[in-house]
Amino acid sequence: MKIAQRANGVLLHVTSLPSDFGIGDLGPWSYRFVDLLAQANQRYWSILPLTPTSTKYGNSPYQATSAFAGNTLLISPELLFKDMLLSEKDIKRLRLPFGRVDFKAVTAKKKIMLKKAYRNFIQNGKSAIKAHDYDFEKFCLENSSWLDDYALYEAIQDFVNKPWYMWSISMRDKDASVLAQKRVELKEFIEQEKFAQFIFVRQWTFLRQYCQAKEVSVLGDLPFYMSYDSADVWTHPELFKLDSQKRPRYVGGVPPDYFSKTGQRWGNPVYDWREIKKTHFQWWVDRMRRNLELCDIMRLDHFRGFTAYWQIPASSKTAKQGVWIRVPSKSFFGNLRGFFPSMPLIAEDLGLITNNVKDNLKRLGIPGMRVLLFAFNGSEDNPNLPANHTKNSVAYTGTHDTNTVKGWFDEEATPEETKRVFKCVGRQVSKRQINLEFIKLVMASKSNLSIIPVQDVLDLGSEARMNHPARRFHNWEWRVKSEQLSSKSFEKLSEMTESSGRSSS
């Protein structure tokens, strides 16, 4: 995909939206945010992965328990009330004080909510939702290829309260007769899981249609790896490098870099690309199709991994002891293009990028990323410097993995980096102006698409940082206050978008 027209968008994950229920969701505030984007001449809403998260993995959206399911924590209680699946009393019981996301409390509340909504759904003869064309039975049938196994996986998880690799050998290894028995024993729990996925897709579909009506495209995010304790690794162990006991022989990560002196040991089982290639990359094709049903464009996280990935022995405690393993990227992307000719993809090509990765990007025409916070290391050929941006690229002030512009400038920038910032801007600027100057630089660059994290739009400091790479817990919890999301707070962004030729009007 080549980005043909200049445009701008805002990065804000759904969980960070305001709500009365402890976490951002697909309810009223998501619609208000789309209105705000449209009013401010924004053409893209950039979000993080929509897949389900787990407290055991620090609630990271990049540690999904399914490649296909949706995150049911995003289901809106208010929309369930509108569908007559919850009462006013139910809504009151679900409320939580506003603040950072307490995933443990939110998960407990949402489980109760979905159980109650499912019972009402069954008792009411499904009448509340049956009036709509896309009904529950149709959803289950169309998504059976992943939904049946995922719902069973979740039902067993709730029943035994252990990760799949600690289940009995017969369940771990998917003994057909044992699983058939479990499907009977856990039928109600399985149906409830399917219902939750149905509601997620239903609410997301309506929001997506609203985005389309407002001419706001959704830029999604596709993690490279799967969590070890995920439905996909359990269902397709042959696609991953596991031993005879279904334990990872190797795990993924990256070598020492900007973020960590010892590298990052993510712990995900690595793919067995030889086996994946034998299937004509079918799991990846299905995964891509599913994500492009939910979003207009997908950002491929860790694009480097599609050329070669850092393979770390599972016994190693850090990422230092890894080696690079080549991936059959030409055949993979060739196969992918056959199914998705327009290749609506963006590559996260940050960090150490080899000529092979650059060749892949050039051959595919996929735009890469440029992050202004990484531009000031003193190298004149740094691709993140605005002067070195290319048209077919996506320019960011920062990302979900970095500090905010204000936080970086106040707490992290060295004196040398500060001087380079002033040189790039053309003058000295104060701390109160730095976020606007960064946004101006990104918008004025050659990159046809620019994305601004909402924290930088609102001039927030490090307290609003979304993620600290290599830190396992207390990430992904930040939320924006309702009073911060006003037309007035986006006025300057709208002006800069228009003056840089990125306006939707």
Secondary structure as UniProt FT lines:
FT   STRAND          7..11
FT   HELIX           14..16
FT   HELIX           28..39
FT   TURN            40..41
FT   STRAND          44..46
FT   HELIX           55..57
FT   TURN            58..59
FT   TURN            61..62
FT   HELIX           72..74
FT   HELIX           77..82
FT   TURN            83..84
FT   HELIX           88..94
FT   HELIX           103..123
FT   TURN            124..126
FT   HELIX           127..130
FT   HELIX           136..142
FT   HELIX           144..160
FT   HELIX           164..166
FT   HELIX           169..172
FT   TURN            173..174
FT   HELIX           176..185
FT   HELIX           187..213
FT   TURN            214..215
FT   STRAND          217..222
FT   HELIX           231..235
FT   HELIX           237..239
FT   TURN            244..245
FT   STRAND          250..254
FT   TURN            261..262
FT   STRAND          264..269
FT   HELIX           273..278
FT   TURN            279..281
FT   HELIX           282..294
FT   STRAND          297..300
FT   TURN            301..302
FT   HELIX           303..306
FT   STRAND          308..313
FT   TURN            314..315
FT   TURN            320..321
FT   STRAND          323..326
FT   HELIX           329..339
FT   TURN            341..342
FT   STRAND          345..347
FT   HELIX           355..364
FT   STRAND          368..371
FT   HELIX           372..374
FT   TURN            380..381
FT   TURN            383..384
FT   HELIX           386..388
FT   STRAND          393..396
FT   TURN            400..401
FT   HELIX           405..411
FT   HELIX           415..425
FT   TURN            431..433
FT   HELIX           434..444
FT   STRAND          449..453
FT   HELIX           454..457
FT   TURN            458..459
FT   HELIX           462..464
FT   TURN            469..470
FT   HELIX           482..484
FT   HELIX           488..490
FT   HELIX           491..499
FT   TURN            500..501
//
